[in-house]
Amino acid sequence: MLQAVISALIAGSMVFGARPALAAEIDRIAVIDASKNLSGDVAALKNAGVEVVGRYLGRCPQWAGKRLIDSGDARNPDSEVRKIHGAGLAIMSIYQYLSSSKEKFNGRYWKPGENRFVNLPARDCATIPLEPNNTTTEAELDADAAVDQARRLGQPAGSAIYFGIDFNFDPNDADTRQKMITYFTVLARKLRAARYLVGAYGSGSTLELLLDRGLIDRTWLSPSRSYAGSSAFHSSNRWHLFQAWADSCWFGRKVAGKCQSGIELDTNIQNKAFPGMHMGFWNSKGLYRVEDARVRAVHDTRRFVCNGNTLVRRDAKPGAPLIDTTSGPREFLRCEPGLGGPLAPQMCYATVARIGHSKNGFVEVDHDDDGRFDGWTEAANLTRSFAAKPLWIEDGPTKGGARRSAKCQ
């Protein structure tokens, strides 16, 4: 019965058809990631249909709760890893340590309090070297920390560790290009020797470079809409995971950009183009794989916004009142800050939405993938499938800009 419902959902969603019963639970996000300790949230996440939670490794602490290892290892019954697995959830291991700039490969990071780049610490996390670590040293320190923490957490051989490269890599930047290759060459050698898969999170240009050279085994595409090569890489169908929405607020609401009485997390979509392939997720029993039918259901009920002025209405009627943005659990982004004026219930160009029922040429949408449908928008405002991501349009902030006036093809 469940398989029949999923099949009906997939068939209907491709043409914005009616959603069968139970589909609202089947097509909810299965994979999330968060940079906070989730020990107290595992039951709520499980009840919401989550199967996999992405949690962080890192060679030195950054803020309380970010690193999974800081609450204890797999031997500690009170550790976060034990509580995640005890709730029936699997883990996606993410390694991130001050990698939001290309200066990571030069052994430096931006320190906001000092408004300058400073040297990354040595292995002991306390000593700051007089000269910055070179690219090879940075890679060795990160790889060693990743493997050590993964083993202490009980992460099994054959699973993956995804390394974050969270900046807009310019493929014409030859120096950064070569240092990124050097960094991942070291990572690949050390992680594969330890029998872990190497994953990478980043822009399309980053993932293409590393994948083409055989330096990574799994790709996780950043949601940043303007990053170089990201639309082309998504449309090439080579991605394994796609971070659809960053900083979504589940079980609460956002007020002035802050998630109140809820969980701030990111949502992720697995590519249905790789049936049967495991993404490196793991639990206490070994490797964990989201079932193909669930992967397809999530994938096929997502769309990209391709109209630059996509509004959300209370009903499936032309000219119906817009939904309220000043009350309730939802907070919309200001898609075109330069235009000013009151905040509109507008889904921004090239963002992802979950679709629901359709009628009268409109489709029900969950604009931020928090599991709750917000209202209705014209079906023509969205791509016909999740296969192709709209190319980014640069000149949007001014009135009449090309991004705001963009129409779906």
KADA-V255202 format. One record per backbone hydrogen bond with DSSP energy under -1.0 kcal/mol. NH is the residue of the N-H (numbers start at 1). CO is the residue of the C=O. Records with the same first field share a line. If there is no record, write none. Layout:
NH = CO / CO
This chain:
5 = 1
6 = 2
7 = 3
8 = 4
9 = 5
10 = 6
11 = 7
12 = 8
13 = 9
14 = 10
15 = 12
16 = 13
17 = 12
23 = 20
25 = 22
26 = 22
27 = 23
28 = 25
32 = 52
33 = 266
34 = 54
41 = 38
45 = 41
46 = 42
47 = 43
48 = 44
49 = 46
50 = 45
51 = 30
52 = 30
53 = 90
54 = 32
55 = 92
57 = 94
66 = 63
68 = 56
71 = 68
72 = 69
74 = 152
76 = 73
79 = 76
83 = 79
84 = 80
85 = 81
86 = 82
87 = 83
88 = 85
89 = 84
90 = 51
91 = 282
92 = 53
94 = 55
95 = 162
96 = 57
104 = 101
105 = 102
106 = 103
107 = 104
108 = 103
109 = 118
111 = 116
114 = 111
115 = 111
116 = 111
118 = 109
120 = 107
122 = 127
125 = 122
138 = 134
139 = 135
140 = 136
141 = 137
142 = 138
143 = 139
144 = 140
145 = 141
146 = 142
147 = 143
148 = 144
149 = 145
150 = 146
151 = 147
152 = 148
153 = 149
154 = 151
155 = 150
158 = 195
159 = 156
160 = 280
161 = 197
162 = 93
163 = 199
164 = 95
165 = 201
166 = 99
167 = 165
169 = 167
173 = 170
174 = 172
177 = 173
178 = 174
179 = 175
180 = 176
181 = 177
182 = 178
183 = 179
184 = 180
185 = 181
186 = 182
187 = 183
188 = 184
189 = 185
190 = 186
191 = 187
192 = 188
193 = 189
194 = 190
195 = 192
196 = 191
197 = 159
199 = 161
200 = 218
201 = 163
202 = 220
205 = 228
207 = 203
208 = 204
209 = 205
210 = 206
211 = 207
212 = 208
214 = 211
215 = 210
217 = 198
218 = 198
220 = 200
221 = 241
222 = 202
230 = 227
233 = 229
234 = 230
235 = 231
236 = 232
237 = 234
238 = 233
240 = 219
241 = 219
242 = 269
243 = 221
244 = 242 / 267
245 = 267
248 = 265
250 = 263
253 = 260
255 = 258
258 = 255
260 = 253
263 = 250
265 = 248
266 = 33
267 = 245
268 = 31
269 = 242
271 = 240
274 = 271
277 = 274
282 = 91
283 = 286
286 = 283
288 = 281
295 = 291
296 = 292
297 = 293
298 = 294
299 = 295
300 = 296
302 = 299
303 = 353
305 = 351
306 = 381
307 = 381
308 = 406
312 = 345
313 = 376
314 = 321
317 = 315
320 = 317
323 = 312
335 = 333
339 = 336
340 = 337
346 = 344
347 = 310
350 = 305
351 = 348
353 = 303
354 = 366
355 = 301
356 = 364
359 = 362
362 = 359
363 = 377
364 = 357
365 = 375
366 = 354
374 = 365
375 = 365
376 = 313
377 = 363
379 = 361
381 = 378
382 = 379
383 = 304
396 = 394
401 = 398
402 = 395
405 = 401
406 = 403
